[in-house]
Structure formats: C-alpha cells, structure tokens
Amino acid sequence: MILTRGLTDANFGWYKVPRLGRLDFLTAHSDGCRVEHSSINDAVRFVHEWSVAPKKRQAAVGERMPVAAVRAAAVIHPDPEMRRACLFFLDHYDCDGSVETFRQALRDPVSFVRESALHGLACERCRYEAICVTDVVGDLIEMLASDPSPDVRHKALVALGRFLERDTQAPEAVARTAQSDSDAAIRFVAREMASSGQPYHRSRKAGLRDERRARRTRL
C-alpha cells in the first residue's frame, strides 16, 4: 500500500521533503554496525527520488529502496523529518523486516518520529506476516506508561485497543491507564475502552472533545 495523500514535488505527505545533501559524518548504528555517510546519503537520495517521481512510478522506485541505508537513516539521521520519512518507507516496503528498526525508533527524542515508529510496529494492514502480539503489546504498554507526549500515549492506547481480546496484558494496561495517566482525556478514553471492552477509533482531538462533553454532563 502506497500513501500518496497530499504529495507534491515540494511536499512529502504531511511535511516538507528534507533537501538532498551530503552528510559528512561517520556514525555508529545502534545495532553495532558502522554506517558510512555515503550509505546514509543513499537513503536521502531514495527519499528525494521517490518524492519527485510521477505517482505512477513511485511503486517502482519504492521497490528499489536501499533497505539497510533506510533502516539506518531512520534512527541516526540528524533531521527528524528524514527519520520520519524513512520510517514511512520501511512501513510500506519492508514492514515485516524492519520491526527492530521501528522498536529502536520508539526511543526517538522527537514525538512525531515516535508516532511513525509506533504505526510501523503495530499496524497489521501493512504486514504480510503475522505480528508477534506479545512483543507488540509489551512495547505499546511501555509507551503508554512512559512516553512524555499525550499525543503519542493516545496513539499507543488506541493501538493497544486492537489487542484487547488477544493478550491479557492489554486490558490490564488499559485499566491502569484509566486510573493513573496524567492526562484527563487519556484517562477518559481508557475508561471507555475498559468499560466497553472495545477499541477506541477516534483521534486525540476527538478524545479531548469527548472528555470535555462527559465532564460537562456530570456537572
């Protein structure tokens, strides 16, 4: 599946395409491998090529993705927009093979990069192989308990809802969140999920509105 919403020569989905440029550094990838700047530049060139390609050619460009370079750039490129772009491409062209890269990116310092990593890790529609439910649920629970961003925690909670009937840890974590999260809207969404036993499919903004509406009703 290729997402092309809002793409133009100047924009990559919902954000600007990082400009193609030389990265003059030698860095260590988190799995212990050495990554030359030329390898990272392969990832930058790929993102640029895909973003300017006609829509009918994007799938063909994507199939030539330099997987190792894109995985590395997803966690070590200095530009968070490029890290997010690389996670997008891994999600759509190498989702099953890039689980560990998504897991590493869950620790990214930038929240929108972590959101992309969360999607790549937990979205089953982009997979060809079955996910490891226990591992994914464990990662989501950790994010839900510790991520500093309410937006990221909301997305982790929504993703966790898809596993309520598939792993006993999921409903337990939702129940804890309903009592302990620092954000009122997240507590509200978790209570709704815990009481209904059903996933919550609405956005963070919708959750905020639902919580305010419920609070006014109680007054």
C-alpha positions in Angstrom: 0.0 0.0 0.0 1.4 3.4 -1.0 0.1 6.5 0.7 0.2 9.5 -1.7 -2.2 11.9 0.1 -1.0 15.5 -0.4 2.2 14.6 -2.2 3.7 17.2 -4.5 7.3 17.8 -5.7 7.7 20.1 -2.6 5.9 18.1 0.0 6.2 14.5 1.3 2.7 13.7 2.7 2.2 16.0 5.6 5.7 17.6 5.8 8.5 19.0 3.7 10.9 16.7 2.0 14.4 17.2 3.5 16.7 18.6 0.9 19.1 16.3 -0.7 22.6 17.0 0.7 25.9 15.4 1.7 26.2 14.1 5.3 29.8 14.4 6.3 29.9 12.1 9.2 30.7 8.5 10.2 28.4 7.2 12.9 27.6 4.0 14.7 24.2 2.4 14.2 22.6 1.2 17.4 23.0 -2.5 16.3 26.7 -2.1 16.5 27.4 -1.7 12.7 29.4 1.1 11.3 27.5 3.3 8.8 29.3 5.4 6.3 27.8 8.8 5.4 27.6 7.5 1.8 25.2 4.8 3.0 23.0 7.4 4.7 23.1 9.5 1.6 21.7 6.5 -0.3 18.6 6.8 1.9 18.4 10.6 1.3 18.7 10.1 -2.4 16.0 7.5 -2.4 13.5 9.7 -0.4 14.2 12.5 -2.9 13.8 10.3 -5.9 10.5 8.9 -4.7 9.1 12.3 -3.7 9.7 13.8 -7.2 8.7 10.8 -9.2 5.4 10.8 -11.0 2.8 8.9 -9.0 2.7 6.0 -11.5 6.4 5.5 -11.0 6.6 5.7 -7.2 5.9 2.0 -6.6 8.7 1.0 -9.0 11.1 3.4 -7.2 10.0 2.0 -3.8 10.8 -1.5 -4.9 14.4 -0.4 -5.4 14.7 1.0 -1.8 18.1 0.6 -0.3 16.8 -1.2 2.8 19.9 -1.2 5.0 20.5 2.5 4.4 16.9 3.5 5.0 16.8 1.5 8.3 20.0 3.2 9.5 18.8 6.7 8.5 15.5 6.0 10.3 17.3 6.0 13.6 20.5 8.1 13.2 19.9 10.8 10.5 20.1 14.2 12.2 17.0 15.5 10.6 13.8 14.2 12.3 11.8 14.8 9.1 14.1 12.4 7.3 13.9 9.9 10.1 10.1 10.0 9.8 10.3 9.7 6.0 12.5 6.6 6.3 10.1 5.0 8.8 7.2 5.7 6.3 9.1 3.9 3.6 10.0 1.0 5.8 6.4 0.7 6.8 5.3 0.4 3.2 8.1 -1.5 1.6 9.8 -3.5 4.4 7.4 -3.6 7.3 7.9 -7.2 8.3 11.7 -7.0 8.1 12.1 -3.6 9.9 10.5 -4.4 13.3 13.7 -3.9 15.2 14.2 -0.5 13.5 10.7 0.5 14.5 11.4 -0.6 18.0 14.6 1.4 18.2 12.8 4.5 16.8 10.3 4.3 19.7 13.0 6.0 21.7 13.5 8.9 19.3 13.6 12.3 21.1 11.0 13.7 18.6 7.4 12.8 19.2 6.2 12.7 15.6 9.1 10.2 14.8 8.0 8.0 17.7 4.4 8.1 16.3 5.6 6.9 13.0 7.6 4.1 14.6 4.5 3.1 16.7 2.4 2.9 13.5 5.1 0.8 11.7 5.3 -1.6 14.7 1.6 -2.0 15.4 -0.2 -1.7 12.1 -1.2 -5.1 10.8 -2.7 -3.8 7.5 0.9 -3.1 6.2 2.2 -6.6 7.1 2.4 -9.7 5.0 3.4 -11.8 8.0 1.6 -12.2 11.4 3.0 -9.9 14.1 4.2 -11.1 17.4 1.3 -10.0 19.6 3.1 -10.4 22.9 6.1 -8.3 21.8 4.0 -5.5 20.2 1.7 -5.3 23.2 4.7 -5.1 25.5 6.1 -2.2 23.5 2.7 -0.4 23.5 2.3 -0.8 27.2 5.8 0.6 27.8 5.0 3.6 25.6 1.6 4.1 27.3 3.3 4.1 30.7 6.3 6.2 30.0 6.1 8.4 26.8 6.1 12.1 27.8 3.8 13.1 24.9 0.0 12.8 25.4 -0.4 12.6 21.6 1.9 9.5 21.5 0.3 7.9 24.5 -3.2 8.4 22.9 -2.0 6.6 19.8 -0.4 3.8 21.9 -3.7 3.4 23.7 -5.7 3.3 20.5 -3.3 0.7 19.1 -3.5 -1.3 22.3 -7.2 -1.5 21.9 -6.8 -3.7 18.9 -5.3 -6.4 21.1 -7.8 -6.3 24.0 -9.1 -9.8 23.2 -5.7 -11.2 22.1 -3.4 -10.6 25.0 -4.4 -10.4 28.7 -1.8 -7.7 29.3 -3.7 -5.3 27.1 -6.9 -4.8 29.1 -4.9 -4.7 32.3 -2.8 -1.9 31.0 -5.9 0.0 29.8 -7.4 -0.3 33.3 -4.3 1.0 34.9 -4.2 3.9 32.4 -7.8 4.8 33.2 -6.7 5.4 36.8 -3.2 6.7 36.6 -2.5 8.7 33.4 -1.8 12.4 34.0 -3.9 13.4 31.0 -7.7 13.6 31.6 -8.7 12.8 28.0 -6.4 9.7 28.0 -8.0 8.6 31.3 -11.4 9.1 29.8 -10.6 7.1 26.6 -9.1 4.3 28.7 -12.2 4.2 30.9 -14.4 4.0 27.8 -12.3 1.1 26.5 -12.2 -0.7 29.8 -15.9 -0.5 30.4 -16.9 -1.5 26.8 -14.1 -3.9 26.1 -14.0 -2.3 22.6 -11.2 -0.4 20.8 -11.4 3.4 20.6 -11.0 4.6 17.0 -11.3 8.3 17.4 -8.4 10.8 17.2 -6.7 12.7 20.1 -8.8 15.8 19.3 -12.0 13.8 19.4 -10.9 12.2 22.7 -10.4 15.7 24.2 -13.9 16.8 23.0 -15.5 13.6 24.3 -13.8 14.1 27.7 -15.0 17.7 28.0 -18.5 16.7 26.9 -18.6 14.0 29.5 -17.3 16.3 32.2 -20.0 18.9 31.4 -22.7 16.2 31.6 -21.6 15.3 35.1 -21.8 18.9 36.4 
